[in-house]
Amino acid sequence: MAMTAEGGMEEREALAGMLQATAGHLSRAHVAALVAHPHAVRSALAAAADILTVEDREWHGIEVVAGVAPTVVDSAEASRRLSARSRKGAPESLLSSDELAARAGLKTRQSVHEWRKKGKIIGWQNARRGYVFPADQLDGRNRPLPGLQRVAELFDDGYAAWVWLTTPLTSLEGTPPLALLAEGQIQRVANAARGDLQGDFG
């Protein structure tokens, strides 16, 4: 068991080093999100390779090493597959600004975007639906979870913040930060976010 944990830690450290060396334009929050999800990174790269192979079968240097041979799909289907492999959260758990406004009792979707700009809620742009907002960031009264703003303001990107919030972290004993926010452990989650963004990926 110890070997497995050490192997996982070594893999994460190696991935962190590689990302920092080759993707200097990414923010610390983006690097942290990618390191937290090595399998999603691999899946996204595999999906991109599939798409490239389908688009131009004459390209050299792309080889299918596992799975079935690529099939021709249209761009909408390719986008759906890539999103499904790389982004967490079922589509039904993501609300549009109008849906969130109705659920939270806000008068307009502009109020939703004001909340997002102030960091009260988390949302990101979706190619098909404009901004989307995870429903799980709302409490039983359909208000943003207490402490959410303290975490959101630390990240440059709403999606990176959401990935971090929904990832089981060893620094939090394998618990996703979002679950701890729901229990009111705001300071613990805020401390973990600062630690991760300073480079402590453990």
KEKOL-230344 format. One record per residue: residue in one letter; x, y, z of N, C-alpha, C in turn. Coordinates in steps of 0.001 Angstrom, whole numbers, plus 500000, padded with zeros to 6 digits. Example, Ala and Ser with C-alpha at 12.3 -4.5 7.8 and 13.67 -1.06 7.14 Angstrom:
2
a513190494310507800512300495500507800513200496700507800 s512850497750507080513670498940507140512900500030507870 
end
This chain:
202
m500829498794500000500000500000500000500864501257500000 a501965501197500822502854502350500878503487502611499526 m503824501533498804504442501701497490503478502364496524 t502229501978496623501237502582495741501103504078496023 a501058504440497305500946505853497660502168506630497199 e503380506021497396504601506694496961504627506844495445 g504203505774494744504167505842493284503238506931492794 g502067507053493465501123508099493082501688509485493328 m502392509631494466502992510929494787504083511273493792 e504924510280493443505986510529492469505399510929491124 e504316510251490719503676510575489440503147512007489448 r502523512411490564501975513758490659503088514806490648 e504183514508491369505300515463491395505939515588490017 a506073514449489318506650514482487980505759515271487028 l504435515052487143503492515771486287503532517262486589 a503624517618487881503701519029488261504944519677487669 g506078518974487757507318519515487204507245519690485705 m506682518696485018506559518767483571505669519932483151 l504526520087483843503604521167483502504245522533483737 q504943522674484853505556523963485149506683524281484175 a507380523250483694508498523474482777508020523788481363 t506931523148480943506517523272479546505296524150479329 a504629524546480388503406525344480226503472526571481121 g504519527349480944504742528518481773503639529549481683 h502847529511480626501778530501480482500554530171481333 l500515528964481909499375528593482745499531529194484140 s498401529536484752498437530046486119498656528888487084 r499004529209488316499183528161489334497885527380489536 a496747528069489448495465527395489627495229526362488529 h495573526716487279495408525766486182496335524572486361 v497581524830486750498526523733486960498021522821488070 a497522523417489163497012522614490274495849521743489826 a494958522303488999493808521532488517494258520380487629 l495235520614486760495721519555485880496436518462486663 v497235518858487635497956517871488434496992517032489261 a495914517644489718494933516920490521494171515888489709 h494199516021488382493428515119487519494293514536486402 p495332513742486728496199513217485668495446512327484674 h494441511599485158493694510728484241492861511551483261 a492308512672483738491541513543482842492450514166481797 v493688514511482202494647515070481244494952514045480163 r495232512803480584495524511756479596494339511527478674 s493126511499479245491934511270478426491730512392477421 a491947513627477862491784514770476958492794514709475824 l494029514341476152495051514218475109494708513084474140 a494205511987474676493808510874473809492658511280472892 a491694512017473462490566512469472642491030513420471552 a491959514322471890492486515243470888493206514488469782 a493974513459470166494665512653469163493666511938468259 d492568511443468860491520510800468053490949511774467038 i490666512998467494490079514002466605491033514339465465 l492305514525465793493288514830464755493399513689463748 t493349512465464253493455511310463366492268511254462409 v491086511545462944489879511514462112489917512625461071 e490370513825461494490353514958460577491326514800459423 d492442514140459645493434514002458591494153512671458724 r493685511688458021494277510358458117495665510298457495 e496066511367456804497386511390456186498467511886457139 w498049512408458305499037512904459245499921511771459718 h501184512064459940502101511057460459502409511381461915 g502804510392462661503190510607464046502074510367465038 i500839510106464589499753509769465493499446508291465317 e499578507572466403499415506125466320498406505673467363 v497478504812466985496533504251467932497240503122468662 v497424503282469981498153502269470743497227501440471617 a495992501841471761495050501073472569493638501438472147 g492705500563472467491314500853472155490981500554470707 v489794500998470313489321500709468967489852501748467995 a489839501401466724490272502336465687489333503537465669 p489833504729465327488976505920465321487878505829464279 t486754506449464600485635506520463671485371507982463354 v484797508231462197484508509605461779483274510097462524 v483405511267463195482280511901463870482262513375463481 d481083513990463605481018515414463284481600516236464433 s481755517543464220482425518379465217481636518461466522 a480302518429466436479488518501467658479713517267468526 e479755516096467883479978514856468626481394514815469184 a482363515294468409483745515336468897483847516237470121 s483166517381470086483175518294471221482524517658472438 r481408516947472230480724516292473340481612515248473982 r482303514434473150483170513394473692484337513977474469 l484940515031473931486069515656474611485625516258475941 s484465516922475947483956517521477171483644516451478207 a483042515347477759482707514270478680483944513654479310 r485046513581478542486268512982479068487058513926479948 s486916515226479737487818516158480412487150517048481451 r485850517159481445485192518036482412484275517243483314 k484413517489484602483592516785485569482199517393485607 g481234516586486059479893517108486265478983516779485103 a477895516094485402476934515778484357476258517063483903 p475846517135482615475227518361482108474057518836482957 e473267517872483530472097518286484293472471518958485618 s473731518829486063474145519481487308474652520889487057 l474692521309485794475125522654485445473913523494485065 l473793524649485692472653525525485460473046526700484574 s472123527136483729472330528372482979472125529546483940 s472479530736483506472282531910484372470802532121484674 d469921531851483706468480531993483944468002530963484965 e468482529727484834468086528667485767468568528962487181 l469806529451487286470327529776488612469570530949489222 a469249531956488407468488533099488908467140532643489463 a466453531765488736465153531271489187465293530465490478 r466316529623490544466493528777491723466861529598492959 a467694530615492766468162531421493901467237532586494230 g466180532759493431465235533837493693465738535206493295 l466633535246492313467133536530491816466229537021490684 k466143538331490524465212538886489531465684538698488101 t466998538820487881467505538731486512468776537900486470 r469137537449485260470392536729485113471586537662485280 q471359538972485111472431539934485348472887539874486797 s471946539624487707472302539481489120473211538275489328 v472954537218488565473808536022488640475231536385488226 h475361537127487146476697537491486663477391538470487613 e476622539289488313477219540154489337477771539301490469 w477019538288490873477514537349491890478811536700491429 r478839536262490152480036535592489630481233536538489637 k481032537767489192482137538734489144482687539045490537 k481820539009491541482239539281492917482787538032493598 g482709536874492914483224535642493483482267534938494429 k481012535373494475480041534740495370479637533354494877 i479692533164493548479387531867492950480444531555491899 i480483530299491503481459529852490513480734529497489222 g481276529994488109480741529663486792481837529800485761 w481619529209484605482585529303483506481844529252482187 q482522529692481134481898529724479822481847528335479215 n480694528028478641480464526772477945480171527130476496 a480778526413475560480664526775474142479213526837473676 r478363525990474216476994525929473714475994526727474542 r476275526889475845475248527439476733475629528767477365 g476684529407476911477131530607477598477745530207478927 y477535531006479960478053530652481281477194529567481905 v477854528637482591477155527599483337477641527644484783 f476766527176485680477017527262487108476658525927487762 p477595525297488471477283524022489126476214524198490199 a475203523342490149474112523417491123474588523067492532 d475633522245492634476083521777493944476740522857494793 q476944524046494252477524525115495066476461525838495887 l475207525435495720474114526039496467473756525174497669 d473357525836498765472951525092499953471472524728499874 g470919524232500967469518523799500995468528524930500775 r468970526173500981468103527330500751468368527975499389 n469156527276498571469532527758497237470327529063497298 r471185529163498300472124530271498422473531529704498269 p474490530508497824475868530005497710476367529486499054 l477089528373499029477625527806500263478477528839500998 p478336528944502299479195529846503069480665529479502853 g481487530500502659482912530274502456483321530082501011 l482357529909500127482673529697498717483468530868498146 q483093532069498531483769533264498014485236533299498425 r485557532820499629486940532831500096487822531916499262 v487234530864498713487991529964497842488024530509496420 a486868530921495906486773531375494509487726532522494216 e487918533423495175488762534587494924490241534231494798 l490615533014495189492009532591495097492372532069493706 f491358531750492896491586531152491589491356532172490484 d492118532023489393491964532908488239490802532498487344 d490324531272487520489382530681486578488323529903487350 g487050530088486979485965529407487674486031527902487554 y486396527420486369486454525965486191487569525352487027 a488725526016487080489832525515487905489419525470489371 a488692526484489830488216526504491216487268525342491471 w486370525074490513485393523997490704486074522632490691 v487027522435489808487768521169489793488441520953491144 w489071521996491662489742521864492954488734521541494049 l487606522229494067486596522030495107485997520627495102 t485952519980493961485283518679493852486259517506493788 t487541517784494013488551516727493973488866516240495387 p488801514925495640489236514414496952490728514713497140 l491092515358498250492464515793498469493095515050499645 t494337514626499457495040513973500561495234514942501727 s495407516220501421495578517216502487494317517380503328 l493192516909502822491925516962503557491417515557503838 e492355514621503993492035513229504317491118512583503286 g491347512922502015490591512304500933489198512867500726 t488896513980501355487567514584501240487597515737500245 p486598515846499373486528517015498486486273518274499309 p486952519361499010486742520600499767485288521061499802 l484550520836498717483156521279498674482337520638499793 a482599519363500071481874518672501136482170519293502493 l483412519734502690483774520370503961483168521761504078 l483059522472502956482376523770502988480919523586503418 a480284522539502896478889522267503248478734521972504739 e479820521501505378479802521233506819480231522444507634 g480574523547506945480958524760507650482432524869507984 q483282523997507426484715524027507723485436524992506777 i485060526238506853485516527249505899487013527520506015 q487495527734507227488910528071507401489806526929506950 r489417525696507259490214524534506847490327524457505334 v489225524697504643489222524644503179490039525803502599 a489880526986503153490642528140502662492141527917502835 n492537527343503965493957527044504195494481526028503191 a493676524998502900494087523968501935494229524565500544 a493336525471500178493407526101498856494682526927498732 r494988527698499755496226528494499715497446527594499620 g497443526501500372498568525576500330498758524967498958 d497672524533498334497768523926497003498236524938495965 l497736526154496046498104527156495063499538527662495245 q500115527408496411501519527756496627502453526620496217 g501867525516495716502683524439495195502715523184496021 d501923523115497102501878521905497905500774521011497364 f501145520162496367500148519328495707499798518083496493 g500458517800497569500167516630498394498905516806499151 
end
